[in-house]
Amino acid sequence: MKIDLEKVAQLARLKIEPEKREMFERQLQSIVEMVEKLPQMEEAYVGVDPAHPMQLREDTVRPSLRREAILANAPQTQAGCVVVPKTVE
């Protein structure tokens, strides 16, 4: 299977330097080949053993920090919230 690195980079919003393109193509190709070698799973497999069901812990209400204590440690606050740098355009 041929990997279209340009399409993958576009979908992932990555900029790939031309000198690293060949290396990434080889790495992606080896990952795809490894996945193709994985054995097929039976359709009836559900991943849970009915004889040993998973036990979740009970939720318990516990005291937590007061908002004022948390905001006192923040470098910048506004309207009772911590202000952080914008990470998404």
Secondary structure, DSSP 8 states (H G I E B T S, - for coil): ----HHHHHHHTT----GGGHHHHHHHHHHHHHHHHHS----TT--S--TTS--------------HHHHHHH-S-EETTEE-------
